[in-house]
Amino acid sequence: MHRLRRLTTRQDALIAAASLAGGLAVLAAHGYTTWSKDWDPSFWVRLFPLFGLCSAMLLRRTAPITGLLLAAPFNFADVAFGPSLATAMIYGDALYAASLYGRRRTAEWLLGVTVGGSLAVAAGAGIALRGVAVGVVAGSVAGVVWVAPVLTAMAVREHRSRAEAERQRAEQVARLAEMDRRAAVTAERARMARELHDVIANHLSAVALHSSAVLKVPDLDRDGVNRAMEVIRENSVQGLAEMRRMIGLLREGDGADPAARPRLAELGRLVEHTGRPDLSARLEVTGEPPELPAAVELAAYRIVQESLTNALKHGGPGRADVRVAYAGKNVVIDVLSPLGRDGSRLPGTGSGLVGMRERAVMLAGRFAAGPDGGRWRVHAELPVELVNGAA
């Protein structure tokens, strides 16, 4: 059974059996011609080419060229006995299978051979029987039996090739769409990570630092305690407000509560409530502020916020200077803070600098951070007008 499966397919075996049954019925109904009254092979003799052609049909898919080569002698034998309608149709199917399941060049070669054969039949019949009309009819019959199956197979093959190309193109489009979706999800996660880091780190760092100062300094006067508690309360309220804004953003989309987004006009309040007992902050704004895109204003605010958070966590005693300059087509931000000498006051992950750089790059701006003359400098230049592709 396994060997039989390798020799043929179940579908081809059924086609061969049906062809044999149909051929027997055609022969029984005398569906064939004779060349002369003296040359009329019997029914049993005509079974020989019929059985041979049906046997070759078992190779339609597994070995179509071999099947065609096996069918050709039986077809010529049937023509010699007197053409039969059944064997002509079976041989046409062999030509069809060889053109469809064989190589593309095989189909092209068979087309040339069958066209040439049909013309030869037309010419031979016309010369032998001395009649142009007879030659035309004979050539037409040969064309229907030989050329038409090859042309049909080539058309089917072309249709299948186009369908396969469309299927592959659809799969490629689906893969690209999935890649775009994953990229969008990744970008959105990165954006939300930056927002969460900037909001939580700034306010909670201030709360942690000032609460630590109250706990570690036992003789802190009442005014110092009050100032620390005011900073703690202010950062707690601000942190809750921004967390509510972000939750609304997640629920409603980018259009949720735009008025609650941080603006550069609020930098004074941010700087005023940033500081430690040994570290103060000052804001300096130069130039006339233009109407900024929301993305630029949010990025600028977050860069200043994160820079001040880093100064609180890692900076030494002294003063942090925040400079915002509206210079032509850019918003220039400089935050200079004292370098820490005793290590970080609070642990950090380094994601703050990464987030600030990402914000600047996404807006086609520039960013740099590092020591500068005994101080830590954060420098950013953001374009006033967004370029194509900036978000």
Helices and strands as residue ranges (DSSP letters): H 2-7, H 10-28, H 43-56, G 57-59, H 64-81, H 85-101, H 104-129, H 132-142, I 143-147, H 148-216, H 222-252, G 258-260, G 264-266, H 267-272, E 279-286, H 294-314, E 318-327, E 330-338, H 351-362, E 366-372, E 375-383
